[in-house]
Amino acid sequence: MEQLTIIKVGGKIVEDEASLTRLIADFSALPGNKILVHGGGRSATKIAADLGVETKMVDGRRITDEAMLKVVTMVYAGLVNKNIVAKLQAQGINSIGLTGADADVIRSHKRPVGAVDYGFVGDVEKCNGAFLDNLLKHGIVPVMAPLTHDNKGNMLNTNADTIAAETAKAMAEFYEVTLVYCFEKKGVLKDENDDDSVIRHINRDIFKSLVDEGVVSGGMIPKLQNAIDAIDKGVSRVIITKADAIDGNQGTIIEK
């Protein structure tokens, strides 16, 4: 089976010129088939403020009302996505920017209203892996924005980590998939105050004991749970690392 690397980067990386330049160079140097999934939250917040649209967050998650949906659609699918695509083209990487609505690549439903009404936020139903495989076979690199659609004419703001995981699961039918999540630390740390205390390997049993011992807590729990779910659905490995180490030689590796 051919290899496929899916890189997920947050808005922090793609919104800073120096870190974006470094990422584009590193991503371009990756051998073989690849897909890039990006965020863009800080740009959306800034442009929303410029347009007089208020940003509302609950537990770090954006409430996407009608006005904010317009902003995130413009920023994620337009400004951020096309900036990355243009920079990749300059490196000789023939790429195409996609939202979930393009070619029905990721379809979602609007998140049901629970304790919080998140507005136009999507929970993924399906990802069209065959279409992405077709692009890759034609030498085209997909660059995916954190937006999906509901097949009823509505765009939906969708978590970029989820898009990366769902894409990885869909592509596992066609490739041996490595999913790389970039964040600000070198990996999952034994001691959050020691940047060099990276836990090199995690599987389901190790994950459970890390949670029980309180080594892993907060937002890292759902991140690792998503990673283990992806492994269970056929993804070969998930790597959590810094954005300047996407070659897979560093960070935390989650495997069966």
C-alpha positions in Angstrom: 0.0 0.0 0.0 1.3 3.5 -0.8 2.0 5.9 2.0 -0.1 9.1 2.7 0.8 11.8 5.2 -1.9 14.1 6.4 -0.6 17.2 8.2 -3.0 19.3 10.4 -1.7 22.7 11.4 -3.5 25.3 13.6 -4.2 28.9 12.7 -1.3 30.1 14.8 1.2 28.5 12.3 -0.5 29.6 9.1 -1.2 33.1 10.2 2.4 34.0 11.1 4.5 34.7 8.0 7.8 33.2 9.3 6.2 30.0 10.7 4.1 29.6 7.5 7.2 29.9 5.3 8.9 27.2 7.3 5.9 25.0 7.2 5.5 25.3 3.4 9.2 24.4 2.9 8.9 21.4 5.3 5.6 20.2 3.8 6.9 20.6 0.3 9.9 18.4 1.2 7.7 15.5 2.5 8.0 12.6 0.1 5.0 10.9 -1.5 1.3 11.6 -1.2 0.2 14.3 1.2 -2.8 16.4 2.3 -2.7 19.6 4.4 -5.5 20.5 6.8 -5.4 24.0 8.3 -7.2 26.2 10.9 -7.4 30.0 10.9 -9.2 31.1 14.1 -7.1 34.1 15.0 -7.5 35.6 11.5 -11.3 35.1 11.7 -11.4 36.8 15.1 -9.4 39.7 13.8 -11.4 40.2 10.6 -14.7 39.8 12.5 -13.6 42.6 14.8 -12.7 44.8 11.8 -16.2 44.1 10.4 -17.9 44.8 13.7 -18.9 41.2 14.2 -18.6 40.0 17.9 -16.7 36.8 18.6 -18.4 34.6 21.2 -16.5 31.6 22.7 -17.6 28.9 25.1 -14.9 26.7 26.6 -12.5 27.7 23.8 -15.1 26.8 21.1 -16.4 29.4 18.7 -20.2 30.2 18.6 -21.0 30.5 14.8 -24.0 32.6 14.3 -25.1 33.8 10.8 -22.7 36.8 10.8 -19.8 34.8 12.1 -20.5 32.0 9.5 -20.0 34.6 6.7 -16.7 35.7 8.3 -15.2 32.2 8.7 -16.3 31.2 5.2 -14.5 34.2 3.8 -11.4 33.8 6.0 -10.9 30.0 6.0 -12.0 29.2 2.5 -10.6 32.4 1.0 -7.8 34.3 2.7 -6.1 31.6 4.6 -6.6 28.7 2.2 -5.7 30.5 -1.0 -2.6 32.1 0.6 -1.4 28.5 1.5 -2.2 27.2 -2.0 -0.4 30.1 -3.7 2.7 29.5 -1.5 2.7 25.8 -2.3 2.4 26.5 -6.1 5.5 28.7 -5.7 7.3 25.6 -4.3 6.3 23.5 -7.3 3.6 21.7 -5.3 0.4 21.5 -7.5 -2.3 22.0 -4.9 -6.0 22.7 -4.7 -7.9 24.4 -1.9 -11.1 22.6 -0.7 -13.9 23.1 1.7 -16.2 20.2 2.5 -18.7 21.6 0.0 -16.3 21.3 -2.9 -17.0 18.0 -4.8 -19.1 17.0 -1.7 -15.8 16.1 0.0 -17.0 16.3 3.6 -20.7 16.4 4.5 -21.9 17.2 8.0 -25.0 17.9 10.0 -25.6 21.0 12.1 -24.7 20.2 15.7 -27.9 19.6 17.7 -28.6 22.3 20.4 -27.6 21.0 23.8 -26.5 23.0 26.9 -24.9 25.3 24.4 -26.2 26.4 20.9 -23.0 26.5 18.8 -24.9 27.7 15.8 -23.7 26.8 12.3 -21.2 24.2 13.5 -20.9 20.9 11.7 -20.5 17.3 13.0 -19.0 15.2 10.2 -21.1 12.4 8.6 -18.9 11.3 5.8 -15.7 12.1 3.9 -15.4 11.3 0.1 -12.1 9.5 0.2 -12.4 8.2 -3.4 -12.4 11.8 -4.7 -9.3 12.8 -2.7 -7.6 9.6 -3.9 -8.4 10.6 -7.4 -6.8 14.1 -6.9 -3.7 12.4 -5.4 -3.4 10.0 -8.3 -3.3 13.0 -10.6 -0.5 14.6 -8.6 -2.7 17.2 -6.9 -2.3 18.0 -3.2 -5.5 18.8 -1.4 -5.4 21.8 1.1 -8.5 21.5 3.3 -10.2 24.4 5.1 -12.1 23.8 8.3 -15.6 24.1 6.7 -18.1 21.5 5.6 -21.7 21.5 4.2 -25.0 20.0 5.1 -26.2 19.1 1.6 -29.1 21.6 2.2 -27.2 24.7 1.0 -25.5 25.6 4.3 -21.8 25.9 5.1 -20.8 24.7 8.5 -17.8 25.7 10.7 -16.1 22.5 11.5 -13.2 21.7 13.9 -9.9 21.3 11.9 -8.7 18.4 14.1 -12.0 16.5 13.3 -11.6 17.2 9.6 -8.0 15.8 9.7 -9.1 12.7 11.6 -12.2 12.0 9.4 -10.1 12.5 6.3 -7.4 10.1 7.6 -10.1 7.4 8.4 -11.6 7.8 4.9 -8.1 7.5 3.2 -7.1 4.4 5.2 -9.1 2.4 2.7 -6.6 3.5 0.0 -3.3 4.2 1.7 -1.1 3.5 4.7 -2.0 6.8 6.5 0.2 8.8 8.9 -1.8 11.6 10.5 0.4 14.4 12.1 -1.1 16.9 14.5 1.1 20.0 15.0 0.9 22.0 18.1 3.1 24.2 20.3 4.8 21.5 22.3 7.3 18.8 21.1 4.7 16.1 21.8 2.7 14.7 24.7 4.7 15.5 27.8 5.3 13.5 31.1 5.8 16.8 32.8 4.1 19.8 31.3 6.9 22.1 32.7 9.6 20.1 31.0 9.5 20.5 27.2 11.9 17.5 26.8 9.8 15.0 28.7 8.1 13.7 25.5 6.3 10.4 25.8 7.6 8.7 22.6 4.9 6.0 22.2 1.3 5.7 23.3 -1.3 3.0 22.6 -4.8 2.5 24.1 -3.5 0.8 27.4 -0.8 3.4 27.9 -3.3 6.2 27.2 -5.7 4.8 29.9 -2.9 4.6 32.5 -1.7 8.2 31.7 -5.2 9.5 32.2 -5.6 7.5 35.5 -2.3 8.8 36.8 -3.3 12.4 35.8 -0.3 12.8 33.5 -2.6 13.6 30.6 -5.5 15.9 31.4 -7.6 18.8 29.9 -7.6 19.3 26.2 -5.0 16.6 25.6 -7.5 13.9 26.5 -9.9 14.4 23.6 -6.9 14.9 21.2 -5.5 11.5 22.2 -9.0 9.9 22.2 -9.5 11.1 18.6 -6.1 9.7 17.7 -6.8 6.3 19.2 -10.3 6.2 17.5 -8.5 7.0 14.2 -6.1 4.1 14.8 -9.1 1.8 15.5 -10.6 2.9 12.1 -7.5 1.8 10.1 -5.1 4.8 10.3 -1.5 3.4 10.7 -0.1 6.0 13.1 -0.9 9.4 14.6 2.0 11.7 15.5 1.6 14.7 17.9 4.6 17.1 17.4 5.7 20.6 16.9 5.1 22.3 13.5 8.8 22.5 12.8 9.1 18.7 13.1 6.6 17.2 10.7 8.9 14.7 9.2 7.7 12.1 11.8 11.1 11.6 13.4 10.1 13.4 16.6 7.1 13.8 18.9 4.7 11.3 20.3 3.6 8.4 18.1 0.2 6.8 18.7 -0.1 3.2 17.3 -2.1 0.0 17.8 
